Amino acid sequence: MDYLYKTYKWKEDAFAVFDIVKDRDNIFFLDSNFNFDNLGRYSFIGFEPSFTVKTKGREKPFREIKSILNKFRLPKELNKLSPFLCGFCGYLSYDLGLCMENIKMTKRMDLDIPTSFFGFYDTVITIDHLKRNLTIFASGFPERSSRLKTLKAKESFDKASKALSSLSGGNFNYGAVKLDALSSNFNCRDYIKAVKKAKEYIAEGEIYQINLSQRFKGACNYPAPSLYYRLRRSFPAPFSAYFNCSDFDILSCSPERFLKVNNTKVITRPMKGTRPRGRVSDEDNSLKAELLNSEKDKAELLMIVDLERNDLGRVCEYKSVKVTKPRVLEAYTTVFQTTAQVEGRLHKNKDCVDLITACFPGGSITGCPKIRAMQIIEELEPARRNIYTGSLGYLGLGGNMDFNILIRSALLKDKQIYFQAGGGIVADSLPQAEYDETLVKAKAIFRALGACPVRD
């Protein structure tokens, strides 16, 4: 047998599983902790991958990943157990997108992390929040012979099952977090100057929209799991994730899906338009109405929807690409956001890797036209983005895929924490308001860290 699996009843928070395996090597936790009925049905956990694929500089990971996905396949009927049973999990940095588009990089790589990092996980634990069950699936991959596959599957299943035998419920012993003030690489004056320059490019017709961000940084002696616990409580989101990359950790509470493939159905959900939540009900309703009635925000989202339609059209069946949800309001703990949904049918001669290659990085976090916007981002932002606005997710041996956009996300390395926040700039953007919006988007992370940004 190439695989073993067992399903159990499960009613606890998925974090309870993560909590007992959090110290394992290269653990990932794809943590859907919001909107279980719609976007966040499944959470996935894996650890101690069989091997890893990393890239630096202008290397690209896709050839090796594509080769493995083509070589090892699970029967499609197993997808009814879970959309992700085993395969690759990892991240693509925004900087990899610069390499893919052959954009000249002028900023120094100050964090020295891979441009991509994937583990091949032969065993994955799935929590189905809708059915309230937990499935351990262990495969014999990447072994070749039937005997070795059977032995490996049993060994991997027993290891995961033993780890879960110590589950004790949802009493998590994580203390408070309190960081000193964080510094930014973009003070208010310089950010406003960059917004004005971006608007000049828009007025000259070089771009229609661009995303500009600032990066926050601070000393941090807290363990990554403790920080992630605080972050997911501060900002529950359907595409949250924790990923240990050996010498650094990614902590994400992303509300935005980049790309999903289920069988051959493709979904992307670009997000544009933000307002803070109100302190009282009347203020909350007023801000919600303001966002929904904003012509500027409608136009921002429409531009990106058109860009995503074009990207999907490069790899989807002819005439299959449709806008199924033109504009939807979503309420989170600190912000309102508006999102669209674009769907298509993957062409029979294309696969998930082809889809990523056609669409990465996501248009909602670059601007349009995408390549010129990325060139201007490289000019105007003071540092490399690294993981920020990249993507984190899985590519399964069953043919499915799901990746987020790495916003509302932090990187912890060498006792320093880094995270970024940005927003879309269009012709009628108000520079001070755009700067203020970056602070609104960063609020959940500030709150989780018990810290405040340094003010000018």
C-alpha positions as CSV (number, residue, x, y, z in Angstrom):
1,M,0.0,0.0,0.0
2,D,1.4,3.4,-1.0
3,Y,-0.5,5.2,1.7
4,L,-2.3,4.9,5.0
5,Y,-5.0,7.2,6.5
6,K,-7.4,7.4,9.4
7,T,-10.1,9.9,10.3
8,Y,-11.1,10.9,13.8
9,K,-13.8,13.1,15.3
10,W,-12.4,16.5,16.2
11,K,-14.0,19.5,17.9
12,E,-11.0,21.4,19.3
13,D,-9.2,24.4,17.9
14,A,-6.7,23.3,15.2
15,F,-4.1,25.2,17.2
16,A,-4.2,22.4,19.7
17,V,-2.5,20.1,17.2
18,F,0.0,22.7,16.2
19,D,0.8,23.3,19.9
20,I,2.1,19.8,20.5
21,V,4.2,19.6,17.3
22,K,5.4,23.2,17.1
23,D,9.0,22.4,17.8
24,R,9.4,19.9,15.0
25,D,11.7,20.8,12.1
26,N,10.2,22.8,9.2
27,I,6.7,22.6,10.6
28,F,3.9,24.2,8.6
29,F,0.5,25.1,9.8
30,L,-2.0,26.3,7.1
31,D,-4.4,27.8,9.6
32,S,-8.0,28.6,8.5
33,N,-9.3,30.2,11.7
34,F,-12.0,32.4,10.2
35,N,-15.1,32.0,8.0
36,F,-15.2,28.2,8.3
37,D,-18.4,27.8,6.2
38,N,-17.0,29.6,3.2
39,L,-13.3,30.2,2.8
40,G,-11.7,28.5,5.8
41,R,-13.0,25.0,5.8
42,Y,-9.6,23.2,6.2
43,S,-6.5,23.6,8.2
44,F,-3.3,21.5,7.4
45,I,-0.3,20.6,9.5
46,G,2.9,18.9,8.5
47,F,6.5,18.6,9.8
48,E,9.9,17.0,9.1
49,P,9.8,17.0,5.3
50,S,11.5,14.3,3.3
51,F,13.5,16.9,1.5
52,T,13.5,20.7,0.8
53,V,13.8,22.8,-2.3
54,K,15.3,26.3,-1.8
55,T,16.4,29.0,-4.2
56,K,18.6,32.0,-4.0
57,G,19.4,34.8,-6.3
58,R,17.8,34.3,-9.7
59,E,17.3,30.6,-9.3
60,K,13.8,29.3,-9.9
61,P,12.2,26.3,-8.0
62,F,9.6,25.3,-10.6
63,R,11.5,22.8,-12.7
64,E,12.3,20.5,-9.7
65,I,8.8,20.9,-8.2
66,K,7.1,20.2,-11.5
67,S,9.2,17.1,-12.0
68,I,8.3,15.7,-8.6
69,L,4.6,16.5,-9.1
70,N,4.6,14.8,-12.5
71,K,6.5,11.7,-11.1
72,F,4.4,11.0,-8.0
73,R,0.6,11.2,-8.2
74,L,-2.2,10.2,-5.9
75,P,-5.4,8.8,-7.2
76,K,-7.9,11.6,-7.8
77,E,-10.6,9.8,-5.8
78,L,-8.6,10.4,-2.6
79,N,-9.2,14.2,-2.9
80,K,-12.6,13.6,-1.3
81,L,-10.7,13.0,2.0
82,S,-8.9,16.3,1.8
83,P,-7.7,18.7,-0.8
84,F,-4.1,18.4,0.4
85,L,-3.0,14.9,1.5
86,C,0.7,15.2,0.8
87,G,3.1,17.2,-1.4
88,F,4.9,20.5,-1.3
89,C,4.3,23.3,1.2
90,G,6.3,26.5,1.2
91,Y,6.6,30.1,0.1
92,L,7.5,32.2,-2.9
93,S,9.0,35.6,-2.0
94,Y,8.0,38.8,-3.9
95,D,11.7,39.0,-4.9
96,L,11.3,35.8,-6.8
97,G,8.7,37.6,-8.9
98,L,11.3,40.2,-9.8
99,C,13.5,37.4,-11.1
100,M,10.7,35.8,-13.0
101,E,10.0,39.1,-14.8
102,N,13.7,39.9,-15.3
103,I,13.3,43.2,-13.4
104,K,16.6,44.8,-12.3
105,M,17.0,44.6,-8.5
106,T,18.6,47.7,-7.1
107,K,18.1,47.2,-3.4
108,R,20.4,45.1,-1.2
109,M,19.2,41.7,0.0
110,D,19.5,42.6,3.7
111,L,17.8,39.6,5.3
112,D,19.6,36.8,3.5
113,I,16.7,34.4,3.1
114,P,15.9,32.1,0.2
115,T,13.7,33.6,-2.6
116,S,11.7,30.4,-2.2
117,F,11.6,27.5,0.2
118,F,9.5,24.3,-0.1
119,G,9.4,21.1,1.9
120,F,8.1,17.8,0.5
121,Y,5.7,16.5,3.2
122,D,4.9,12.8,2.9
123,T,2.4,13.1,5.8
124,V,-0.2,15.8,6.3
125,I,-2.8,16.2,9.1
126,T,-6.1,17.7,7.9
127,I,-8.6,19.4,10.2
128,D,-12.0,19.7,8.5
129,H,-13.8,22.5,10.4
130,L,-17.1,21.9,8.7
131,K,-17.3,18.1,9.3
132,R,-15.4,18.5,12.6
133,N,-13.0,15.7,11.9
134,L,-9.2,15.2,11.7
135,T,-7.5,13.0,9.1
136,I,-3.9,11.7,9.2
137,F,-2.7,10.8,5.8
138,A,0.7,9.2,5.4
139,S,2.2,8.3,2.0
140,G,5.2,6.2,1.0
141,F,6.6,9.0,-1.3
142,P,9.2,9.6,-2.5
143,E,10.2,5.9,-2.2
144,R,10.0,4.0,-5.5
145,S,9.5,0.3,-4.6
146,S,6.2,-1.0,-3.3
147,R,7.9,-2.5,-0.2
148,L,9.7,0.7,0.7
149,K,6.6,2.8,0.1
150,T,4.6,0.5,2.5
151,L,7.2,0.7,5.2
152,K,7.6,4.5,4.9
153,A,3.8,5.1,4.9
154,K,3.5,3.0,8.1
155,E,6.5,4.7,9.8
156,S,5.2,8.1,8.9
157,F,1.6,7.4,10.0
158,D,2.8,5.9,13.4
159,K,5.0,9.0,14.0
160,A,2.1,11.4,13.4
161,S,-0.3,9.3,15.4
162,K,2.1,9.1,18.3
163,A,2.5,12.9,18.3
164,L,-1.3,13.4,18.4
165,S,-1.7,10.9,21.3
166,S,-0.7,13.6,23.8
167,L,-3.5,16.0,22.7
168,S,-5.0,17.6,25.8
169,G,-7.5,20.2,24.5
170,G,-7.3,23.9,24.1
171,N,-5.6,25.3,27.2
172,F,-2.6,27.1,25.7
173,N,0.0,28.4,28.0
174,Y,1.3,31.5,26.2
175,G,2.0,34.6,28.2
176,A,1.7,38.3,27.1
177,V,4.0,39.8,24.5
178,K,5.4,43.3,24.9
179,L,7.9,44.7,22.4
180,D,9.6,48.0,22.5
181,A,8.7,50.6,19.8
182,L,9.2,49.5,16.2
183,S,11.1,51.5,13.6
184,S,10.0,52.0,10.0
185,N,12.1,52.3,6.9
186,F,9.8,54.9,5.5
187,N,9.0,58.0,7.7
188,C,5.7,59.8,6.9
189,R,7.4,62.6,5.0
190,D,9.3,60.2,2.7
191,Y,6.3,58.0,2.2
192,I,4.2,60.9,1.1
193,K,7.0,62.0,-1.2
194,A,6.9,58.5,-2.8
195,V,3.1,58.6,-3.2
196,K,3.4,61.9,-5.0
197,K,6.1,60.5,-7.3
198,A,3.8,57.5,-8.0
199,K,1.0,59.8,-8.9
200,E,3.3,61.6,-11.4
201,Y,3.9,58.2,-13.1
202,I,0.1,57.7,-13.2
203,A,-0.5,61.2,-14.6
204,E,2.1,60.4,-17.3
205,G,0.2,57.2,-18.3
206,E,3.0,54.8,-17.3
207,I,0.8,53.0,-14.7
208,Y,-2.8,53.1,-13.5
209,Q,-2.2,51.9,-10.0
210,I,0.7,50.9,-7.8
211,N,1.1,49.3,-4.3
212,L,3.5,51.1,-2.0
213,S,4.5,49.8,1.4
214,Q,6.6,50.5,4.5
215,R,8.5,48.0,6.6
216,F,8.6,47.8,10.4
217,K,11.3,46.2,12.4
218,G,12.0,45.6,16.0
219,A,14.0,43.5,18.5
220,C,12.1,40.4,19.5
221,N,13.2,37.7,22.0
222,Y,9.9,35.8,22.1
223,P,9.5,32.4,20.5
224,A,7.8,32.3,17.1
225,P,4.9,30.0,18.2
226,S,4.0,32.4,21.1
227,L,4.0,35.4,18.6
228,Y,1.8,33.5,16.2
229,Y,-0.7,32.6,18.9
230,R,-1.1,36.2,19.7
231,L,-1.3,37.2,16.1
232,R,-4.0,34.8,15.1
233,R,-6.1,35.9,18.1
234,S,-5.6,39.6,17.1
235,F,-6.6,39.1,13.5
236,P,-8.4,35.8,12.7
237,A,-8.2,35.2,8.9
238,P,-9.0,32.3,6.5
239,F,-5.5,32.1,5.0
240,S,-3.3,32.3,8.1
241,A,-0.1,30.3,8.3
242,Y,2.9,29.5,10.3
243,F,6.0,28.1,8.6
244,N,9.4,27.3,10.1
245,C,12.2,27.6,7.6
246,S,15.0,26.3,9.9
247,D,16.7,29.6,10.8
248,F,13.7,31.9,10.4
249,D,9.9,31.7,10.8
250,I,7.0,33.2,8.8
251,L,3.8,34.2,10.7
252,S,0.9,35.1,8.5
253,C,-2.7,36.2,9.2
254,S,-3.6,36.8,5.6
255,P,-7.2,37.5,4.5
256,E,-6.3,37.2,0.8
257,R,-6.3,34.1,-1.4
258,F,-3.9,34.3,-4.3
259,L,-4.7,31.1,-6.3
260,K,-6.6,28.0,-5.6
261,V,-6.9,24.9,-7.9
262,N,-9.4,22.2,-7.1
263,N,-9.4,19.5,-9.8
264,T,-9.2,21.9,-12.7
265,K,-11.3,24.8,-11.2
266,V,-9.1,27.9,-10.7
267,I,-10.0,30.7,-8.2
268,T,-8.3,34.0,-7.4
269,R,-9.6,36.6,-4.9
270,P,-8.0,40.0,-5.3
271,M,-8.5,42.4,-2.4
272,K,-8.7,46.1,-2.8
273,G,-10.4,48.7,-0.6
274,T,-9.9,49.2,3.1
275,R,-11.5,51.1,6.0
276,P,-10.8,50.8,9.8
277,R,-13.4,49.3,12.0
278,G,-15.4,51.8,14.1
279,R,-15.2,52.0,17.9
280,V,-19.0,51.9,18.2
281,S,-21.8,50.5,16.0
282,D,-22.8,53.7,14.3
283,E,-19.2,54.6,13.4
284,D,-18.7,51.0,12.2
285,N,-21.7,51.2,9.9
286,S,-20.7,54.6,8.6
287,L,-17.2,53.4,7.7
288,K,-18.6,50.3,6.0
289,A,-21.0,52.4,3.9
290,E,-18.1,54.8,3.1
291,L,-16.1,51.9,1.6
292,L,-19.0,50.4,-0.3
293,N,-19.9,53.8,-1.8
294,S,-16.3,54.8,-2.7
295,E,-15.8,55.2,-6.4
296,K,-12.0,55.3,-5.9
297,D,-12.0,51.9,-4.2
298,K,-14.4,50.4,-6.7
299,A,-12.1,51.6,-9.5
300,E,-9.0,50.1,-7.8
301,L,-10.6,46.7,-7.5
302,L,-11.9,46.8,-11.0
303,M,-8.4,47.5,-12.4
304,I,-7.0,44.5,-10.6
305,V,-9.8,42.2,-11.5
306,D,-9.1,43.0,-15.2
307,L,-5.4,42.3,-14.6
308,E,-6.2,38.9,-12.9
309,R,-8.6,38.0,-15.7
310,N,-5.8,38.5,-18.2
311,D,-3.3,36.5,-16.2
312,L,-5.8,33.5,-15.8
313,G,-6.6,33.7,-19.5
314,R,-3.0,32.7,-20.3
315,V,-3.4,29.2,-18.8
316,C,-7.2,28.6,-18.6
317,E,-9.6,27.2,-21.2
318,Y,-10.8,29.7,-23.7
319,K,-13.9,31.7,-22.5
320,S,-13.8,29.9,-19.1
321,V,-12.6,32.9,-17.1
322,K,-15.5,34.7,-15.4
323,V,-15.9,37.3,-12.6
324,T,-18.2,35.4,-10.3
325,K,-18.2,37.9,-7.4
326,P,-17.5,41.5,-8.6
327,R,-17.3,43.1,-5.2
328,V,-17.9,41.6,-1.7
329,L,-17.5,43.3,1.7
330,E,-15.5,41.3,4.3
331,A,-15.4,42.4,8.0
332,Y,-12.3,41.6,10.1
333,T,-11.4,42.6,13.6
334,T,-9.5,45.8,12.6
335,V,-10.6,46.5,9.1
336,F,-13.3,46.2,6.4
337,Q,-12.0,45.0,3.0
338,T,-13.6,44.6,-0.4
339,T,-12.8,41.5,-2.5
340,A,-13.7,40.1,-5.9
341,Q,-13.6,36.5,-7.1
342,V,-12.4,35.5,-10.6
343,E,-12.7,31.8,-11.7
344,G,-11.6,29.8,-14.7
345,R,-10.9,26.2,-15.8
346,L,-7.3,25.2,-16.1
347,H,-6.3,24.2,-19.7
348,K,-5.8,20.5,-20.2
349,N,-2.2,21.1,-21.2
350,K,-1.4,23.3,-18.2
351,D,-0.8,22.5,-14.5
352,C,-0.6,24.3,-11.2
353,V,3.1,25.3,-11.7
354,D,2.1,26.8,-15.1
355,L,-0.6,28.8,-13.3
356,I,1.8,30.2,-10.7
357,T,4.3,31.1,-13.4
358,A,1.6,33.0,-15.3
359,C,0.2,34.9,-12.4
360,F,2.9,35.5,-9.8
361,P,3.2,37.9,-8.0
362,G,-0.5,38.8,-7.5
363,G,-1.7,41.9,-9.2
364,S,-3.4,43.3,-6.1
365,I,0.0,43.9,-4.5
366,T,1.9,45.2,-7.5
367,G,-0.5,47.4,-9.5
368,C,-1.1,47.6,-13.2
369,P,0.4,47.2,-15.7
370,K,2.2,44.7,-13.5
371,I,5.8,44.8,-14.8
372,R,6.0,48.6,-15.0
373,A,4.4,48.9,-11.5
374,M,7.0,46.4,-10.1
375,Q,9.9,48.4,-11.7
376,I,8.6,51.6,-10.0
377,I,8.1,49.8,-6.6
378,E,11.8,48.8,-6.9
379,E,12.6,52.5,-7.5
380,L,10.4,54.0,-4.7
381,E,10.5,51.6,-1.8
382,P,13.7,51.7,0.3
383,A,14.3,48.0,0.8
384,R,13.7,44.6,-0.7
385,R,10.3,43.2,0.1
386,N,11.5,39.6,0.8
387,I,8.5,37.5,1.7
388,Y,6.0,40.5,1.9
389,T,3.4,40.2,-0.9
390,G,4.8,36.9,-1.9
391,S,2.7,33.8,-1.4
392,L,2.6,30.8,0.9
393,G,0.7,27.6,0.4
394,Y,0.7,24.0,-0.9
395,L,1.0,22.0,-4.2
396,G,-0.5,18.6,-3.5
397,L,0.1,15.3,-5.2
398,G,-3.6,15.0,-5.8
399,G,-3.4,17.9,-8.3
400,N,-4.8,20.7,-6.0
401,M,-3.1,23.9,-4.9
402,D,-3.9,26.8,-2.6
403,F,-1.7,29.9,-1.9
404,N,-2.3,33.1,0.0
405,I,-0.9,36.6,-0.5
406,L,1.6,37.3,2.3
407,I,0.1,40.4,3.7
408,R,-0.6,40.9,7.5
409,S,2.5,38.7,7.8
410,A,5.7,38.9,9.8
411,L,9.2,37.3,9.5
412,L,11.2,36.4,12.6
413,K,14.9,36.0,12.2
414,D,17.9,36.4,14.5
415,K,15.7,37.9,17.2
416,Q,14.4,40.6,14.9
417,I,10.8,40.8,13.7
418,Y,10.0,42.4,10.3
419,F,6.6,43.1,8.7
420,Q,5.2,45.4,6.1
421,A,2.0,47.2,5.3
422,G,1.0,49.1,2.1
423,G,-1.8,50.2,-0.1
424,G,-2.9,50.9,-3.6
425,I,-2.1,54.3,-5.1
426,V,-4.3,55.7,-7.9
427,A,-4.7,59.1,-9.6
428,D,-7.0,60.6,-6.9
429,S,-5.1,59.2,-3.9
430,L,-4.5,61.6,-1.0
431,P,-0.9,61.0,0.2
432,Q,-1.5,61.5,3.9
433,A,-4.6,59.2,3.8
434,E,-2.5,56.5,2.0
435,Y,0.2,56.7,4.7
436,D,-2.5,56.4,7.4
437,E,-4.0,53.4,5.7
438,T,-0.7,51.5,6.0
439,L,-0.9,52.0,9.8
440,V,-4.5,50.8,9.8
441,K,-3.5,47.6,8.1
442,A,-0.6,47.1,10.5
443,K,-2.8,47.6,13.5
444,A,-3.5,43.9,14.2
445,I,0.3,43.1,14.2
446,F,1.0,46.1,16.5
447,R,-1.6,44.9,18.8
448,A,-0.4,41.3,18.9
449,L,3.1,42.5,19.6
450,G,2.1,45.0,22.2
451,A,4.1,47.6,20.3
452,C,3.7,50.9,18.5
453,P,5.5,52.3,15.5
454,V,8.0,55.1,16.0
455,R,6.2,58.4,15.0
456,D,8.0,61.3,13.2
